[in-house]
Amino acid sequence: MGMRILIDTNVLLDYLLSREPFFAASRKIVEACAKEEVSGCIAAHSISNMFYIMRKAFGTQERRKLLAGLCDLFDVEGIDKAKIMDALQNEDFADFEDCLQSECAIVYRADYIVTRNCDDFKGSQVPTMEPEQFCALLQE
């Protein structure tokens, strides 16, 4: 299991909320991590963001259970002062949250950030890949 990926919040939400037409690729990525074909990581702040975003689809207890399941399945890269300061000083990103994702991917030593918003990560040191692209890579 050599490849390491950081999975962006939007891909995780595609999986948890069964969002079409993105669900199939997000499911394949989650399954590849569950089967330990790939080491997957999520940024800690993704948990709080998803807890809030999912409030219309799931009750509090359901959200807690779903997100705890993700934390069991994936490595979780924390946010600390150093990552926040690096992100605040990084002017290559228009979106601060995406910059934090990138900072987490760097520390995790991810080979790729899997996201549906590759354009938002042009300033990232870690290359990005769309979920469908990553699924194709898995099949090679």
N, C-alpha and C positions, 0 to 999 in steps of 0.2 A: 504494500500500500504506500506507494511513493508520492503520488500527487496530493497536493494540499490546496483546498479552495476556501475562500470566504464567500458565503452566500449572502447577497444583499437582501434587505428587508422586502423589497418588492417580489422577489422570487419566493420567499417564504410565505408571504401573504397569498400569492397565487396558489400555492399548495394548500394552505390552511382554509382558504375561502373558496377553493375549487373554481378559481376565476378562469373563464374561457376567453380566448383560446390557449391560455398559457399553462393550464393545469397539467397536461400530460408531461411536458418537459420538466416542470418543477417536481412532479412526482418521481420521475426517473432519477433526478439528481438526489432527492431525499433517499430513495431506495438504494442508490449506489453508495451513499454514505452509511446507511443502515447495514448494508452487506460488507462494509469495510473495504470496498473497492477503491474508495477515495477517502481522505481525511477531510471532514467538513468542519467549518467554524462559522459561528455567527458573532457579531459584535454585541456586547452586552446592552448597548442602548437600543438595539433592535427589539429586545424583549419589551422594554417599556413602551416603545412606539407601537408595537403590535398589540399590546394589551389595550391601549387606547383605541387604535383603529378598529379592532375587532369587536368593540363594545356593542355595535348595532346587530352583529350576527350571532354573538354568543353571550350568555350570562357570565357573571364574574367567576363562578366556580368552573364553568367549562373553559374559559380563557386560561385560568390558572392551570388546569390539567393539561390543556394543549401545549401551553408554553413550557410547562415543566417537562413534558415529553420531549420537546425540542432540546431543552437543556441537557436531558439525559442522552440524547442521540448525538449532539454536536459538541465540539469544544466551544467554549465561550471566551472570547477575548475581551477583557475588561477595558474600561475607560479610566484613565488616570490623568493626573495633572500634566505629565509630559506629553501625552497624546493630545490633550486639549490645547496646550500651548503650541505644539507643532501645527495643529490644524488652524489655530487662530492666526498663525504667522504665514500660512501657506496661501498665497494669493493666486495659485493656479486653479483653484476650485471656486466656483460661484456658490455652491451649496455646501454649507458647513457640515451637514450630516453626512454627505458623501465623502467629504474629506476625513471625517472620523472613521468611516468605513475603511478608507484607504490606509489610515494610520494603523488600524487594527490588523489589516491584511499584511502590512509590512512586518509588524512584530510577530505575527503568526507564521511568517515566512510562507505565505500563500503563493502558489504558482499562478493562480488566477483569482480575480473577483468575478463571480458569476452574477450578472445583473441584466435587467432589461434596459438600463439607461447607460450604455457604454459611453455615449457622448459626454455625460456628466463627469466621467472619470479620466478625461484626457490628461489631467495633471498628475495622475497616479503613477507611482513607481512600479506598481503591480499591474500587469496587463489585465484587461477585462475581456469577458467573453459572454455573449448572449446565451441563455439557457439551451436553445436549440443547437448552437454551435458546440457547446460543451457536451451535450448528449451525443453528437456525432463523433466527437473526440473519444468519448468513452467506448464507442463501438469499434474504433480502429484497433 
